């Protein structure tokens, strides 16, 4: 088998990249009226808790909030990861102007429960933020995340309210800006929804970092698997919490049709982002070994892409 790709596959990738770029182009809504701070460009810091082993636990049941509580408790509880007075950024996927039933955005109950757990652990400030591809106001409101997160005690920042700042990013993201809170908080919890993606086959935790980047992030779709692994090396979260309450099996990342949605009713929380993504892929019926970005992330030493290592807690 020859190295490289054939003309047909190259043409397909170019076409897919063009579609993805067009979709992300709609995300200019999220940058309208934004403020850019003129300052030095610090590198994103490592938000992991020192000494924590790489592990993950998954819980299943009809109540998404209970699934979050059980999965986090299996890791030792939120108090193990969030200290009193710390500022926490919760980064869901709120890319699209969709209802929760359409599974294009993170389930609002999952986000709200994480806010409550952080507050219960003594966090001084909890921020929920993302840069949407569709209109940010509509995306946060229609997804249910705005109301749920605010009711739980979070400060919600969509793309209209987020300040973008220069950051010392390397690789494909070199020279790009990031949302200001990710350079200022103490802890970061990455909360993707498990869904299909037209280019990377699936979008999970590591792909979710696209939502902290400013203008120009569409260019990362040209070599998407490499870009996903590079972002995973730059942004090292305290926890990854994969929402598989409902999963989008086709026509992602936007979705739209309920025929593409499967009710799984599961949540996985872990300190190993690669492991969490491998688990998420299996909820979509995708073999983690078939995903190039997982292989690249594992090669970089970012985690283990073996879902058998996830502790399954079963149904409540």
Secondary structure as GFF3:
##gff-version 3
##sequence-region A 1 316
A	DSSP	alpha_helix	7	25	.	.	.	ID=ss1
A	DSSP	three_ten_helix	26	31	.	.	.	ID=ss2
A	DSSP	beta_strand	35	37	.	.	.	ID=ss3
A	DSSP	beta_strand	56	60	.	.	.	ID=ss4
A	DSSP	alpha_helix	64	74	.	.	.	ID=ss5
A	DSSP	three_ten_helix	78	80	.	.	.	ID=ss6
A	DSSP	beta_strand	87	92	.	.	.	ID=ss7
A	DSSP	three_ten_helix	100	102	.	.	.	ID=ss8
A	DSSP	alpha_helix	108	120	.	.	.	ID=ss9
A	DSSP	beta_strand	125	129	.	.	.	ID=ss10
A	DSSP	alpha_helix	136	142	.	.	.	ID=ss11
A	DSSP	alpha_helix	145	152	.	.	.	ID=ss12
A	DSSP	beta_strand	155	157	.	.	.	ID=ss13
A	DSSP	beta_strand	163	166	.	.	.	ID=ss14
A	DSSP	three_ten_helix	171	173	.	.	.	ID=ss15
A	DSSP	beta_strand	177	179	.	.	.	ID=ss16
A	DSSP	three_ten_helix	180	183	.	.	.	ID=ss17
A	DSSP	beta_strand	187	191	.	.	.	ID=ss18
A	DSSP	beta_strand	193	197	.	.	.	ID=ss19
A	DSSP	beta_strand	201	203	.	.	.	ID=ss20
A	DSSP	three_ten_helix	207	212	.	.	.	ID=ss21
A	DSSP	three_ten_helix	217	223	.	.	.	ID=ss22
A	DSSP	alpha_helix	224	234	.	.	.	ID=ss23
A	DSSP	beta_strand	239	248	.	.	.	ID=ss24
A	DSSP	three_ten_helix	258	260	.	.	.	ID=ss25
A	DSSP	beta_strand	261	270	.	.	.	ID=ss26
A	DSSP	alpha_helix	273	283	.	.	.	ID=ss27
A	DSSP	three_ten_helix	288	290	.	.	.	ID=ss28
A	DSSP	alpha_helix	292	299	.	.	.	ID=ss29
A	DSSP	three_ten_helix	307	309	.	.	.	ID=ss30
A	DSSP	beta_strand	311	315	.	.	.	ID=ss31
###
